[in-house]
């Protein structure tokens, strides 16, 4: 029997990229009846009317600003025995849930994966160049103390 997973996705004025994330989560190889997705709109004044969500997805609103408040609102509703986090600007691999479950079943306490950054243009700004070089260096975080990158 598959473990039930709750996936938490905060979003803030990012409907276009959220649709890409929703598509990627919909295409997961893990059975759709074995996971739920809770999307948290962190701007109650910003609404998306063209967001068609599958049955195992739901959209809630959290008016307290910040991704931590958004994630905590979703955690209060999550029913999974495993909690997974991603962001609206992420496109999880189709094997993301299945591979995470396999690692947890093999004894891991938590799982993180490779993060590829996507930019709006091939010509990067100085901030994007810095982020591409130094952000989300998961291996260094793990080697320094077994911790995942800060969120």
One Martini backbone bead per residue (centre of mass of N, CA, C, O) as a GRO file, in nm:
protein
  151
    1UNK     BB    1   0.097   0.036   0.021
    2UNK     BB    2   0.066   0.363  -0.008
    3UNK     BB    3   0.180   0.650   0.092
    4UNK     BB    4   0.062   0.942   0.222
    5UNK     BB    5   0.083   1.266   0.059
    6UNK     BB    6   0.173   1.603   0.137
    7UNK     BB    7   0.159   1.891  -0.069
    8UNK     BB    8   0.327   2.207  -0.044
    9UNK     BB    9   0.218   2.530  -0.212
   10UNK     BB   10   0.333   2.829  -0.230
   11UNK     BB   11   0.187   3.152  -0.336
   12UNK     BB   12   0.278   3.475  -0.519
   13UNK     BB   13   0.192   3.604  -0.794
   14UNK     BB   14   0.228   3.293  -0.975
   15UNK     BB   15   0.031   3.152  -1.191
   16UNK     BB   16   0.197   3.060  -1.431
   17UNK     BB   17   0.402   2.876  -1.274
   18UNK     BB   18   0.194   2.709  -1.121
   19UNK     BB   19   0.086   2.556  -1.369
   20UNK     BB   20   0.350   2.398  -1.411
   21UNK     BB   21   0.347   2.259  -1.138
   22UNK     BB   22   0.073   2.121  -1.162
   23UNK     BB   23   0.146   1.953  -1.410
   24UNK     BB   24   0.379   1.798  -1.271
   25UNK     BB   25   0.202   1.677  -1.039
   26UNK     BB   26  -0.003   1.533  -1.227
   27UNK     BB   27   0.252   1.355  -1.367
   28UNK     BB   28   0.295   1.161  -1.159
   29UNK     BB   29   0.380   0.826  -1.082
   30UNK     BB   30   0.225   0.858  -0.849
   31UNK     BB   31  -0.060   0.802  -0.712
   32UNK     BB   32  -0.325   1.025  -0.688
   33UNK     BB   33  -0.459   0.868  -0.429
   34UNK     BB   34  -0.160   0.923  -0.256
   35UNK     BB   35  -0.214   1.243  -0.295
   36UNK     BB   36  -0.182   1.583  -0.192
   37UNK     BB   37  -0.258   1.932  -0.278
   38UNK     BB   38  -0.153   2.239  -0.121
   39UNK     BB   39  -0.249   2.558  -0.205
   40UNK     BB   40  -0.112   2.888  -0.124
   41UNK     BB   41  -0.252   3.194  -0.117
   42UNK     BB   42  -0.065   3.500  -0.022
   43UNK     BB   43  -0.301   3.679  -0.188
   44UNK     BB   44  -0.627   3.774  -0.141
   45UNK     BB   45  -0.630   3.994  -0.396
   46UNK     BB   46  -0.535   3.742  -0.570
   47UNK     BB   47  -0.684   3.595  -0.861
   48UNK     BB   48  -0.756   3.274  -1.021
   49UNK     BB   49  -0.982   3.156  -1.275
   50UNK     BB   50  -0.784   2.938  -1.459
   51UNK     BB   51  -0.769   2.707  -1.228
   52UNK     BB   52  -0.738   2.367  -1.290
   53UNK     BB   53  -0.805   2.119  -1.057
   54UNK     BB   54  -0.762   1.843  -0.931
   55UNK     BB   55  -0.906   1.646  -0.690
   56UNK     BB   56  -0.616   1.639  -0.508
   57UNK     BB   57  -0.664   1.949  -0.509
   58UNK     BB   58  -0.605   2.265  -0.327
   59UNK     BB   59  -0.722   2.600  -0.247
   60UNK     BB   60  -0.585   2.845  -0.040
   61UNK     BB   61  -0.593   3.116   0.205
   62UNK     BB   62  -0.330   3.347   0.320
   63UNK     BB   63  -0.298   3.665   0.474
   64UNK     BB   64  -0.045   3.609   0.602
   65UNK     BB   65   0.260   3.695   0.550
   66UNK     BB   66   0.439   3.448   0.409
   67UNK     BB   67   0.563   3.130   0.366
   68UNK     BB   68   0.532   3.028   0.656
   69UNK     BB   69   0.231   3.087   0.690
   70UNK     BB   70   0.142   2.920   0.450
   71UNK     BB   71   0.256   2.646   0.538
   72UNK     BB   72   0.106   2.634   0.813
   73UNK     BB   73  -0.180   2.631   0.699
   74UNK     BB   74  -0.140   2.359   0.549
   75UNK     BB   75  -0.049   2.179   0.785
   76UNK     BB   76  -0.332   2.194   0.930
   77UNK     BB   77  -0.461   2.015   0.669
   78UNK     BB   78  -0.285   1.786   0.656
   79UNK     BB   79  -0.296   1.405   0.595
   80UNK     BB   80  -0.019   1.310   0.573
   81UNK     BB   81   0.261   1.107   0.660
   82UNK     BB   82   0.382   1.291   0.438
   83UNK     BB   83   0.584   1.583   0.382
   84UNK     BB   84   0.584   1.819   0.111
   85UNK     BB   85   0.793   2.062  -0.058
   86UNK     BB   86   0.714   2.338  -0.271
   87UNK     BB   87   0.709   2.564  -0.542
   88UNK     BB   88   0.557   2.754  -0.791
   89UNK     BB   89   0.860   2.762  -0.947
   90UNK     BB   90   0.837   2.450  -0.969
   91UNK     BB   91   0.948   2.133  -1.144
   92UNK     BB   92   0.875   1.834  -1.086
   93UNK     BB   93   0.957   1.538  -1.126
   94UNK     BB   94   0.779   1.250  -1.208
   95UNK     BB   95   0.960   1.092  -0.962
   96UNK     BB   96   0.960   1.249  -0.694
   97UNK     BB   97   0.782   1.089  -0.498
   98UNK     BB   98   0.885   0.802  -0.542
   99UNK     BB   99   1.185   0.865  -0.466
  100UNK     BB  100   1.132   0.970  -0.181
  101UNK     BB  101   1.003   0.717  -0.067
  102UNK     BB  102   1.243   0.529  -0.115
  103UNK     BB  103   1.437   0.682   0.076
  104UNK     BB  104   1.266   0.660   0.330
  105UNK     BB  105   1.248   0.344   0.325
  106UNK     BB  106   1.581   0.338   0.350
  107UNK     BB  107   1.609   0.570   0.615
  108UNK     BB  108   1.543   0.841   0.567
  109UNK     BB  109   1.438   1.149   0.717
  110UNK     BB  110   1.517   1.320   0.459
  111UNK     BB  111   1.454   1.499   0.143
  112UNK     BB  112   1.656   1.605  -0.132
  113UNK     BB  113   1.719   1.787  -0.434
  114UNK     BB  114   1.778   1.889  -0.725
  115UNK     BB  115   1.837   2.229  -0.842
  116UNK     BB  116   1.693   2.405  -1.105
  117UNK     BB  117   1.732   2.698  -1.273
  118UNK     BB  118   1.503   2.945  -1.400
  119UNK     BB  119   1.493   3.185  -1.659
  120UNK     BB  120   1.361   3.439  -1.857
  121UNK     BB  121   1.660   3.464  -1.966
  122UNK     BB  122   1.973   3.423  -2.110
  123UNK     BB  123   2.016   3.702  -1.988
  124UNK     BB  124   2.174   3.767  -1.701
  125UNK     BB  125   2.178   3.890  -1.410
  126UNK     BB  126   2.378   3.940  -1.148
  127UNK     BB  127   2.188   3.793  -0.948
  128UNK     BB  128   2.153   3.534  -1.121
  129UNK     BB  129   2.447   3.453  -1.132
  130UNK     BB  130   2.481   3.418  -0.830
  131UNK     BB  131   2.254   3.211  -0.789
  132UNK     BB  132   2.365   2.995  -0.984
  133UNK     BB  133   2.639   2.957  -0.819
  134UNK     BB  134   2.517   2.957  -0.487
  135UNK     BB  135   2.247   2.840  -0.487
  136UNK     BB  136   2.148   2.542  -0.368
  137UNK     BB  137   2.397   2.383  -0.218
  138UNK     BB  138   2.330   2.086  -0.105
  139UNK     BB  139   2.600   1.943  -0.051
  140UNK     BB  140   2.719   2.153   0.144
  141UNK     BB  141   2.497   2.139   0.356
  142UNK     BB  142   2.535   1.843   0.427
  143UNK     BB  143   2.846   1.849   0.500
  144UNK     BB  144   2.795   2.075   0.739
  145UNK     BB  145   2.522   1.900   0.889
  146UNK     BB  146   2.269   1.760   0.743
  147UNK     BB  147   2.133   1.999   0.590
  148UNK     BB  148   1.915   2.182   0.445
  149UNK     BB  149   1.821   2.434   0.289
  150UNK     BB  150   1.713   2.729   0.326
  151UNK     BB  151   1.369   2.892   0.321
   0.00000   0.00000   0.00000
